[in-house]
Amino acid sequence: MLDECTRNGLELALAQGLIAAKAQELGMQYDDGSVSATSKTCRFCGALNDRKAEHCRNCSMPLDITCPKCGTKSAPADMSCVRCVFSFTGMRRALQLISDAESAVARKNLNIASQLAVQAEDLWPGYSATKELVAKIKRTADSMPVPSSEAVTAKVTNKTVSVSWKAIPIEGAVYTVVRREAARPTSLKDGKVVGKTANLVIDDPNPAVGTEYYYGVFAEVNGRMSATCGTTSVPVVIIQQLVPADIAMNVDENSVTFSWQPLKGLTGMEISRDDSTPAMASGTTFRDPGLSKGKAYNYTLTPIFSDGRGGTVKGNPIAMRAMPQEKPKAVSLSVSEEDSRASLSWETPKTGQVFIYRSSKPFKVNRNDVVSIDTFTAERLNVAGNNCTVPKDFTGLHYFIPVTVSGNIGVVGDGVKVSSVSALDSVQISRGQNGISLKWK
């Protein structure tokens, strides 16, 4: 009866008093049997135990406690250390956490087991059962095959692919990311290694434009690699962004024709005029007829690329402006050179005006090529009339080309090149027995 009372939370002295009173009420003799001399009361559950017992027969907790923080021996009823005030109340919870962790290890859920072990260590520092549990978790992890990464995804931003994935349920894993063209990788050698990381995301800054890639993620734990990898479910592709200089525009009296070079992955061009319903050009040219002479038109051209899985991706839109009119005629330059200057002249065209451009390198255009002045990047001379003078303040060759311009469209004419040699400063001449010596800076 005394054991039942103390196990249900009554203090020993109170339980003894109640039992003695009840015995007296019933006319029964009561002998306490000197309980304190022959038994121990568990401070955690109140159960009576044999004096020589080390652990409670009811809750398995130790009956004599030395503080796990500072090593001070506690009195039988103390629930905290009298020296460092460490609370003993959590030690019973630590036993339950260790039991739950053992069950998690049996289910191969090592992440949960490790978390429970950490909590148990906080509640009961240095407890031998916790150390044994940690060792068991490690042995189990070492005996398990490394699982494959899951939920692998790839996101394209400009020309960079960001690959992300879900962590495997084993602590300390590192991941190796591999990319492969047009098919999923199956091994570390089946493609190009992007990098190795302990994080759950990695950037691939060097994929080729227009190439379809699959990405695979291999997991590694303590030198052991997963047999397979998680992969992206669909390929990703980097598209090439076009600029106005990539689009050629030919304007005549009543139409505009756009043309562009074929690119890998480019399936067509979406073209709209003055915010009208877009038209789709599937080849490399598009002609817009029936326009009014002298009227300005604004166009938006949007390249369309294949995404590698039957869908499409739009590139950046390109804005261009055109005014249909009679196409200007090409003119030719004439040049007259002197020591310090060169004179350029040309015939005045009936339509448009002549722009003169200069470059230190040959122009990559030919006579009668049609160019958009908005995208012609060479230096333009400030000239009027049909002639100009160019100082020879350079050394080497300079190239000059005429473009007959009407609106923003020009027709290229025949160019010329001008050579110049700069005089050297401080030339010294000296005569010797065997000849003349010259020195200069």
Steps between C-alpha positions, in 0.01 A plus 500: 500500500784737582659421160173573318463835679852619426482388134190718462677809623456509879808585701627215718429669835146596396429151366626346824279732705186426299556124517562517877181705552292259292644202688410660832148577373452135405649375824792345320856495618747688274873454483690733261784243482757778500443571129775758476749245623398221261367681186565788259231728360539604135506879471344481153200266548484446878529120482665312787811305409738267681771688687770341286327572165672740258205563269130538573305181435207712372649771274860372457650834606814498721426523871828672589587795273827677447446828311595442130605865473732554796535155666343595835322212681135580576275410794227235438217757470687773306355588157783738408870530576576695817821631342431589132115489514482252210145360492460123527137507382595469130704184552189281496395667173847421360434127554180526296682689223766230484229233475328693218836542324562123517165447327595757232830316437307175454289677235820634333384856570843621605429873476227471765718272713787751491271787599362302796854409609597868507195584714579215739860621536373849594275355774757248629855602405752219474247219550658177378180381330500814282860435393410139415202629299717741297744218421211278393366770268842529336534123457154483347576790264825338388319176421221664300532574125511874430159601358460705183413868510139588429299791360779622270400819315681745272412868449645719223588864572663680207795272416523321839323180607426460874460133599332412833394178675366351824744383769541125557409377854864456612707765677825626345412424139674681212366513146662482155306653209544371144347634178449310176382607156164366377481209753499435874841420655541155657849529655760759597676440168179521299522873429687802637541559875361845587627499860489349850325660799353433845218744420175419322552730200778565248535735202620390157637818335644341184228314306510540122230713341232296322603163649252284691634378837385253764652529851568216745587522872706224670513484882816405694536412871841427655648411162208275400315612184137436413463234231256715302422869476191714505450685170298784355181368344523731198799658323594867527636715219681837496364726227705760315374854550496702178576872458392741223832449317403133453195601291547629144227735371439580131255783428358595161210723387216287640646214705747403771694172502672365812759223490721324757750218524381148597584416864496173689165460670344802323165384362361830377448872551187664638455837326246773574457843339374795707364266771295300250433126535840329464582296192729197516792452262625141503802554270773762507319781310176694531355753252230747597342636175234762424652779708458873435795692358640759745317361806698379802425153640611352834574128513558258787685176419506224763715188433336166587717208615427134571522407869603142418177334616249607238440848638640841413693779672485864395818707475525871570286713264683726252355836399570633146363796302461529122364753250422368148637726227694492179823318560804734473780434251851397592779755436878467474772693680789670324815579695784745446791463741765745613770470766287627787142450380267317264205646310188283456225579247185333365203567276188646656220236484149585378346331806629524856830630631847352526652399835875436508629244748859436612662192653852378573391157372340400167119522493314170478247630248484509122361737237116511495470336843204644691574592861307652788672820611379429855730198516799630297760549772799646309613862555304746284671814368334840531471602132280718279467522122693249291858524629707509818863519614652241734821587691768233500553512873541122522749234398389208286180450300153646549199383303217729382165388363193695373146401599211668318232545766127557476319489833692248706586269208826531309648348186874434507724641229864446398754600761866599496800468731745772602857433618701726728852497645574723800827693504736399780630754753867572579664314212878511542732446203870432541767417238762236565780338302275218384172686442224712655323418829144614582341497848146594598257474788 
